[in-house]
Amino acid sequence: MDKQITRLTLDVGLRDSYKVVFAKMGDTERRVIAEIKDNGEEYSLAGVNTVEVRCRKADGKQVTKNATKENNTVVIDISGQMTTCKGTAIVDVVLYGTSGGVLSTAKFYLNVDDGAVSEDEIKSSNEYKSLTDALRVVGLSKEVAETALTTANEALDTAGEAIAGAAEAKKQAEAANTAAAEAKKQASAANTAAAEGKKQAAAATTAAAEAKKQAEAATEKATAANNAAAAAEKQATAANSAATAANEARGKAVAAAQSVTEQSEKVVNDVKAAGAEAAQNLKGYTKEETNALLRAAGVHTQVGAPIYGVKRVWNTENVSDTWERTDASVGMEANPTIGTKIGKDDFSYVMPWAGIVSKCCDMDTGETVAYIGEPGYDPTKYMVLTEYPGFYFKRWRDDTYEYVQISAGAFDGAVYIEPWEWGRYPSSLMGSKHVSMSGKHPDCRITRATVRTRSKAAGEGFYSMDSTSYWAYSMLVLVKYASLNTQEKVCKGYYYLRYTDQDKALVAEQSANRIVIALTTAASEYLVGNAVEIGTSLGGAQVAKQRLITKVEDYSDGSVTGKAIYFDGDPVNIAVGNIISHCANISGTTDSLGMRDGCLVNDGKHSMLLLGHEHNGQYAFVDNVNRYQGKLYVCYDNAATKDNVGDSDANYKALAITFPTSSGWQLLEGFDPEHPLEMWCEKLGGSSVGKGNGAYLWSNNNAAWCVLCVFGHADYGAYAGLPCVHADVGSGFAYWYIGGVLLKKRQQDRGCNGGGQPPNT
């Protein structure tokens, strides 16, 4: 039968696109021919060596198989196992380069409906056909061997039952023969009695007839019993043969299972013994097979993975905010999406950046509900976390240059950064715990200790953002954009909002949802959809907290002329002199971007989405770093963080970085060889553009403990950005512009020690 062909276009640049192929249960005659595009443009498959299809069915089971290339299309034959389960399956198409690394990924959805074959006639199972799942095949072989062992044991049990049945039948036959002999004996006695007693002849004859009848019946039973005994003998013989065969099968199954187990364990142990770097040259395996073995051994690497890097001159008074691309980064581009103008982003197709993805999770169980772009993804209903894959990182200096390199695979001198998850949005409050959800105002006016407590209350494995995840995130940004100056290279962000005590109420109103101020340019300063507060003082929210602007219009009552700013929520009482000011924005304003970096409008009044995290004009506490004058103390145990301590606490270590004790534009980050990931400022003298990292540092020389927070807040303007640091307040500080970011540790048992030590594998 000819294949039924479905043609579609898969765009590797549109990671949240939704393409659907329809099929019936049991369908094996369907073929998908996919034309590959990149943001609507032609995508060359010339450098693609292998095309792998990964299908996750509605019941959670997976099918992995290879597809073929034909010119600039990918041909995917839908296998029977892909259509065994009714519902929507997610099909990822992964393009591997000649070096074995992932070049690009795209996906579509396979909608499997009722077919001619019922669900009872189809057994859904996992199916792995591609080379990259070589180790899984070993695992399946082990499963087959164990199944054979189970079957052999069952056969032994059946044979035993058959032998017992045969013995019982033989016993019954012997009893029947005894009864027949007794009946014959009685018949003989009756005949003798008849010969001797002629007077009783009639009665004797009758008795003899009855006895003969009983004898014949007994003989018939004896014959049947003998036949049963003979059959039982045959059954016993067959059962003994089956038992012998079952024992042999069991022996073979045990040997097979042991062989497969030993083979699997040997290979995995060889990989572990070799280590990540030596494992790059495993003999006798393809790169794809080696990658599977490495994953099974817990070695976080990818054979043949490219290295992406940047460098800059560091020993100068004019340290540039722009780094030079090196290694595989040369020639690559990273541009943000602004509104409907999609920026070219080469890094979104390569690991580890391609593995950054947001997901919805059940608030109670923590289980993944759906990834962004999948059916069921609802950021207003569920907790939303962004996954960041683990990667290898190296940072070092020579006499002239400072270098940073990142790769999905191990390479000389690199340390492994464990995977983690962040809240896609700044933390908001639900009950007594922090959550990350769209359409929520961020929690604020809380101390770092409160952020810590509310973050942990989110569930097992949750903490407040630490320096390891912050700098790992920052290094991904640095290598991608060749700069940490996010305002210049990505977006201005939500940092240019009006904040002044001049915006005072001109009119007193009761039960109102508006405030009238004199600012004639209010419509361009106070944008509909942005968040504001109204207080008796600047930065206060005594009158109205975290309200969204709904409308701005002219106002005049004959004696007062101004602008009326309307806001949502319950009505309030406005007094003359009350002050309106901006605060951190509500979450979710960048949801339409999907996973693309960028903003809706690059005017400094719209939130920025950067590597799956939304920046909305609020500082975030760094939970594990304390400062005392020029020293920074870091704790790498998230469960042991506390305020106002240094290395007198065994959990804290002093960094070999001299932290500035005055405020200014950052010029150069410090370098601690033991903790290369910790890239805190060491030297001032930069600027908002051109020198340093484009961000400001707030510090002092007070003889007191201080906490750190990063990013900047809504009215900071050019001072703000990814590397902006506020380090001049104590642990009791709480204000409208500081909150938290949820951190979830995906592998808590293997910390990366701040990037200072490679993991134990």
N, C-alpha and C positions, 0 to 999 in steps of 0.2 A: 504494500500500500504506500502511496506517495505521502510524504510528510506534509502536514498542514503548516504553512509558513506564516509567521507573524513578523512583520517588519516594524522596527521602531528605531528611534534615535536616542542614544545614551550620551549625556553630556557630563564629562568628568569634572567640569568646572561648576556644575550646578549640583552640589552635594545633597540638596534637599528637594530635588525634583521628584515628581510622582508619576511614573509610567507603569501601566498595568497590562499584563498578559493574562488572558482567560483560558482555562483548561478544565477538563472534566476529570473526575477521579478515575484512576487507572489509565489515563491518557499516556500513550508512549509514541504517538505519531505526530508530535508537534515539534516544530523547529522555530527558534527565534533567530532572526538575522538582524543584528544591531549595528547601525552605523555610529561610529564614535566621533563625538564632537568635543570641542573645548571652548566653553562659553559661546557656542554658536558657530565657531570656526572649525575648519578641518583639523583633525588630530591624526598625525601620522603614526601608523603602527610599525614603522620600519624598525624601531628600536625595541619592539616588544618580542620577547623570546617565548613566553608562555602565557596563556590566558587560563585563569582558573575561575570556576564558578562555585560559589558557596551559597547554598540554599538552606535557610532556616525555616522549617515548616511550622504550621500553626500549633502543632503539638510539642514544639521545642526540639524535635530531632533534626539532625543535619544531614545534608547530602553535599559532598564535595567532589567535583569532577572537572576534567579539562574541557575546554572549548577549542575551536580552531579559528585561525585567521584566514580570511579570504579578501585580498586586496585591503581595503580600509574598513572592512566589516568583521564582526565577530559572530561566528555561527555556533549556536548553543542548541543541542538536541536535548529536549526535556525527557529525562529518564522516568521510568515507572515509579521509582521511589520518591521523586519530586512531587508526584500527584497522588500519593497514598492517603493524604490527610486533607479533609475538607477545611477550607478557610484560606487565609491570605498568607502566603509564604514570602519571605524577603530574600531576594536573590542578589548577592554582591558579585560583580564582575571585576576581578583583580588582574591587572596587567603587570607582568613581571618583565624586567629588562634582562639583557644578556648577562649581567653580573649577578642576577638573582634577587636584586632589590625590587621593592614595589615601586612602580612608576606612577600608576594612577589607579583609581577605583571609581566604579559607577554602580548603580543598582537599579533594579526594577522590582515590581511586585507581581507574584504569580497567584492569581485568584482561582482557587480550585473549587469547583462546584460539584454537585451530585452528578454521577455518571451512570453508565449501564452496569458497572460493577459496584456492588454494595460495599459498605465499610467493613462488614463482617468477613468479606472474601479477600480483603486486602490487609496486609500486616505492615504497618508503618515502622520503619527502622532507620537507623543511621546508615548512610552509604558513603564510603570514601573511595574515590577512584583516582584522585590526582596524586602526583608524585610528592607534593608538599606534605601529604598526610602519611608518609611511609611508616612512621612510628605508630600511628593509629592503626595501621594494617597489622602491625606486630601485635598490638593490643587486641585486635579482633581475632587474630589467630589463636591467641591465648584463650579468648572467650570460646572459640570453637572447640579447642581442646578440652576445656573445662566442661563444655556441653556434652562432648563425647564421653567424658568420664561419668557424668551424671546418667547418661543413657545406659552406659555399661552397668552401672550400679543398679539401675532399674531392671535391666535384663536379668541380673543375678537374682534380684528379689522375685521376679516373675518365675524364673526357673525353680527357685526354692519352693514357691507356692505349687508349681506343677508337680514336683516330686512328692510333696506332702499329699496332694490330691490323688496321685497314683497309688500311694500307700493306703490311703483310706479306701479307694475302690477295691484294691486287692483284699483288704480286710473284710469288706462287705461280701465279696465273692466267696471267700472261705466260709463265712457264716451261712450263705445260701447253700453251698455244697453240704454242709453239716445238716441243714434242715431237710435237704432232699434225701440224704442217707437215712435220717430218722423216719421220714415218710415211707420209704421202701421197707424199712424194718417193720413198721406198723402194718403195711399191706401183707407181708409174709405171714405175720402172726394171724391176721384175719383169715387168710387162706387155710392155714392149719386148723383153725377153729371150725371152719366150714366143713372140712373132711371128717373131722371127728364127731361133729354134732349134726346128724342128718335132720333131727327134729328142729334144729335151729337153722336149717339150710337157707330158708327164705331170708331170715334176718341176717345171717352171715353173708349171703350173697349180696344183700343190700349194703352191708357194711364194707364188703370187699369192693363193691362198685364205688362206694364213696371214697374208700381208701385209695383205690386205683386212680380216681379222679384227683384226689389230693396229691398222689404221687406224680401223676402227669403234670399237675400245676407246679409242684416242687421241682420236677425235672426241668420244666420250662424256665423257672426262675434261676435254676442252677446254670442252665445254658446261657441265659442272659448275663448272669453274674460272671460266668467264665469269659463270655465275650468282653464284658466290661473290664475284667481283670487283664485280658489280653491287650485291650485298648490302653488300659492304664500302664501296662508294661511298656507299650510303644511310646506313650506320652512321657513316661519316666525316662526312657532312653533318649527321646528328643530333648527333654528338659535337661538331662545330664549333658547332652551335646551343647545345648544353649548356654548352660552354666559354664562349660569349658570355653565356649566362644566368648561369652561375656567376660570371663576372667582374662582371656587374652586381650579383648578390646579394652578392658579396664587398664591392663598393664601398658598397652600402647598409648591410651589416653593420658595416663599418669606421666609416661615418658615424654609424650608430646607437650603436655602442659609444662612439665619441668624444663624441657628444652627451650620452649618459647620464652618462659619466664627467665631462665638463665641467660638466653640470648639478649632479651630486652634489657635485663639488669646489667649485663656485661657492657653493652653498648652505652647505656646511660651512664654507668660508672666510669667507663673510659672517657666519656665526655667531661664528666665532673672532674676526673683526675687531670685531664688535659688542661682544663681551664678555658676561659672564654677566648683568649688569643690563640692558644695552641689549637683549639678546636676549629680554627679557620681552615686548617689543612688536614682535616680528617680524610683518611683514604678509604676508597671503596664505596663512597656515597656521593650522590649528586648534591649540589648546593641546596636544592629544595629539601632533599631527605635530611641533610645535615641540619638545616634550620628546624625541622620537626624534632630531630633528636635533641637539639640544643634547648628547645622550648620544654621538652619533656624532662630534661635534666635540670631545669630551673636556671639555665644559663641565659641571661637576657641579652641576646645578641642576634644579629642577622648577618649571615655570611654574605660578603660582597656588598654590604651596605655602603653607600657613598658617605663621605665626610663633608660636611658643610661648615664653612668657617669665615671669620673676619679677622682683620688686624688693623692696628693703628699705631702711630708713633706716640709713645707715652712720656718720654723724658724731655719734655719741652714745656715752655710757658704758654704755648698755644695749642694745647691738646684739642684735636678736632672732635666735634660731635658726630662726624660721619666716619665710619670705618670702611676699610677696603675689603671687598669680597675676596675670598680665597677658596682653594680646593674646588669642590663641585658647585659652590655657590656662584662662581664666576659666570657671568652671563644671565643669571636668573633675575627675575623681577618680582617685586612685591608691591602692589598698589592697593590702597583701600577702595572700597565701594562707597560712593557718595550719592545718596538718594537712589535713583534708578540707573546711574552710571556705574556699571560693574567694572572694578579694577582688575587688571591682569595680576594673577597671584600664582606664580609657579610653585611656591612652597606648599600650597594646600594639596598638592598631588604627591608629595614625597613624605616619607616618615622621617621624624616623628610628627611633623605638623599635620599630616593627613589623618593621624589617629586621634586628633583633638575633636571631640564630639559631645554635644549636650544630650541629656536624657532626662526623662521624667521617672521619678521613683515613688513608690508607695510610701506615704508619710509614716505608717506604722511599722511595716515589715522591712522597708528599705529596698525591696525588690524592684528591679527595673520594669517599668510599665511599657515604655516605648522610647526609641531614640528619635531625635528631631527629624522630621520628614516622614516618620512612620505613622500609620493609623493609631490613634489613641494618645498621641503626644499632645498634652494640654498643660502648658506652663502656668495657667491660672488655677489649676486644680491640684497639681502634684508638686512635690519637691523637685527642683530642677538643678542638676549637678552637671558639670562639664568634666569629662574624663581627659586626663593628660597622660599619654603613654610614657613609660620609662625610656630613657635614652642615655647614651654615653657622652660624657662632657670632659673637655680638657681646656684649661686656661693657664697660660704661662707667659713669661716675659724673657726677652733677651735684652741686650744693651740698648736696643732701639725700639723694638716693636713689642706690643702686647697682642697675644693671640687668643682667640676663643674658637673652639671646634665642637661640633655636635654630630652625632651619628646614631642610627638605630642599631649599629653593630659595634662590637668591641674593637678598639684600636690601641696602639701603644701609648701607655701613660694615661689613658682615660679612666675616669671613675663613673660608676653607674648611678644614675639618678632614678630612684624608685618612682613608679607611677603614683599619681595622686588624683584627687578630685577636688574641685572648688565649687562653691555656689556660683551659678551663672550670674546671679545678681547679688548685690550687697545684702547682708542679713537683715531680715525683718522679723518682727516678733509675733509669735502665735502662742498664746497662753504664756508659758514660762520658758519656751525654747525658741531658738533661732531657726528660721527656715529661709529657703531661697525660692521665691515664687514671683511670677509676673503679676503686675498690677498692685504691688504692695509698696508702702512707704518704708524706707529703711529705719531700723531701730537706731536711736541716737540719744544723746544726753546720758550716757552710761560710761562707767569706768572700764578699763581694760579687764579688770577682774570679773566684772559683770558679763562682759562679752565672752570671756573664757567659760564662765558657768553656763550661760545660755547656749553656747555652741556645743558643749558636751551633752547638754540635755536633749540635743537633736537626735541622739541615738548612739549606738556602739560605733566606735571608730571616728566619731566627729570631734573636731577641735577647732580652735580659732586659728586663722592663717598664721603660719610661721615663716621664718626667714628662708628656710630651705625651699618651700614651695614658691615663695615670692621671688627669690632669685632664679630658681629654675624656670619659672614663667618668664622672667625678665631676659634670661639668656636665649630663650626661644624667640622672643621679640627682637633681641639684638642681632642675632644671626639672620633672621628673616629680613629685617628692615635696614641692617647695617648701621644701626643707630639706636640709642635709647631715648632720643629726643622725639617722643611720640607726637608732640604737638606739631612738629615740623614734618615728620615722615608719615604720620597716620592721619590724625584729626586733632583739631583744637580741643575737642572735648567739652564737657559741661562745666567750664571754668570761668566764663566771662559774663556772669550774671550780675545784675545790679544789686548792690548791697550798701545802703546809705541811710543815715538817720534823717535825711531831707524828705523822704517819701512819707509824709505824715497826713493823717486824715484831716480833711477840711470841714467835714460835716459829721455830726453825731447822729447815729441812727440806731433804732432798736430792732432786734430780730431781723438783721440784714444779712445778705449774702454778697455784699459789695463794700468797697471802701473807695472814697473819692479823694484823689490826691491832685497836686498841682502840676505834676510832670506832663508836659505837652507831648512828649515822645513815648508815653507809656505803652502805646500799642506795639512799638518795636522793641521795647525793653522788657515788658512783661508779656511773654508769648502764651497764647492759649495752649493748655496742656502741661505747662511747667508748674512746679510746686512753689508755694509761698507760705509764709507764716506772718501773723500779725501779733504784735506785742506792745507792751508799755515801754519797752526799750528795744534798741537795735539787737537783733539776734534772739529776741524773746518770743515766746509763743503763748503768752498769758491769755490772749484773746482767741486766737485760732491757730491750731497746729497742723502743719502738713496738709494744706488744701491745694487743689488743682484749679488753675485759672480757666474759666469757662468762656469769658467774654470781656472785651475792653471797648468802652464807648465814651463818647463825649458826654459831659455833664454840665448842666447849668440850671440854677433855680432862680435866677434873676439877680442874686447877690453873690453867689459863688460859682465860679467856672473852673472846670478841671476835667479829669479823666476818671471814670468809674471802672474799677477793676472788680469783676464778678468772680466768685469762687464757689466750689462745691461744698457739700457737707451740711451740717446743721447750721441754722442761722445764729448769729452772734450779735452782741451789743457793741457798736463802734463808738468810741469816744474821740473827740477832737484831740489830735496829737498822737493817737496810736500810730505805730510805724509798721509798714509792710516791707518785707524783705524776702529774698529768695532763700531757699534751703535745698538740700540734696533732692534730686528728682525722684519721682516714682519709678519703680522698676518695670522693665518690659517695653520701653519705648523703641528699643532696637530689634524687637522680635522679628520684624519683617526682613531683616538681613540674613536670617538663618544662621549659618556659621561663617559668614563673610566678615572680615574686619571692615570697620568704617562707621559711618553715621548717616542720618537722614539729610542733614544740612550741616555743612562745615562752617558754622558761624560762631562757634564757641558757646552756643546756647542749646545744644542738643547732645545727648549722651553718646558715648563712643563704645562700640563693641570691639574688643581686641582679644584674639585667640580664645573666643568662647566666654569671655568675662565682660560684663557690662560695667562701665565706669560712669557714675552718675553724679559726680560732684561731691563725694564724701571721702574723707580720710578713712583708712582701715588700720586698726591696731596690728602691730606685729607682736605676737604673743610671747615669743621666746627670747627676746633681746632686751637687756637692761643696760642703761648707760650711767656711768659715773664720771663726770668731767670728760677726759679724753680716752676713756676705756669703754669698750663694748664687751658684754658678757652674754654668751649664748648657751642655751640649753637645747639639746637634741632629743630629749625625752619629752614628748608632748604631754604626758601625764604628770610631769614633775615641774611644769613652769610655775613661776611665782614672781611677785613684784619685789623690788628693793633688795635684791641679793646679787652678789658677784661670785667669784670662784671660791669663796669660803664655803659655798654650797657645792657639794661634790658633783651635782648635775650640771653645773655651769662652768664654761671655759672662757678664758679671756682671749679675744682675737688679737693677732699681731697686726693691728691697724690702729693708727693714731687718729682718733676721731676729732674733727674740728670742735673748738669750744667757743666759736662765734658763728654768726649767721652770714650767709652769702651764697652766690652762685657757685655750684659745684664745678670743679675743673677736672679732678682726677680721683678715681676710686683707689682704695687701698688693695693690697695683695698679700694674703696670708697663705703661704705654700701648703700649710696643713688644712686649710679650709678655703680652697680657691673659689668656691661658689659664692662665698660671702663677699660681696662687692660694694661695701659701704664706702661713702666718701672719705677721703683722707686729706684732700687739698682743695681750697677755695680759689676763686679767680676766674671762673668761667663766665658764661653769658647765656641769655635766653636762646640765642641762635649762633651757631658757629663754633663755640668753644665749650668743652666739657660735655655734659649730657643734657643741657638745656633746661635744667630744673634747679630749684632753690633748696637750701638746707637751713632749717631753723635750729639753732643750738645756743648754748651759753656755757659759762664757766662756773656756775653755781656748785657749791659743795653739797650736792643733793642727788638722789637717785631720780632718773628720768626714764620715761617709756618712749617707744618709737611708734610712729604711724606714718603711712605712705600714701601717695597719690595726689593729695591736694584737695581743696574744696571749692564750692561753686563760685566764689568771687575772687579766686586766687589769680586769675588771668595767666600771664606767661610764667609765673612762678611754679605752676602746677605741672603735672605730668607723671608718667610711670615712676621715675626715680626721685620724685620730690619727697623729702623727708622732714617730718616734724619731730624734733627730739629735745624740746626745751620745756616739757611739762612733766609733772609728777604723776604717780599712779592714781591719785584721786581726781585727776582732771576729767571732766565730762562736759561736752558742749554739743551744739546742734550739728557740727560738721565732722564728728568722729563716730565711727561705728565699727562693724566687723565684716569679715568674709569667712564663710564656712569652709573648713578644710576636712576632707575625709581621707584617711590613710588607707590605701588599698593593700599595702603589705607592711603591717606594723612590726613584724618580727625582724625586718632587715632594714634598719635605718641607714641613711647614706652618710651620716656624720658630717653634714654640711658640705658634702662633696669632697671630703678630705680623704676618705678611705674607700677602696673598691669593695664591693659586697663579697661575702663569703658564698661561694657556689658549691 
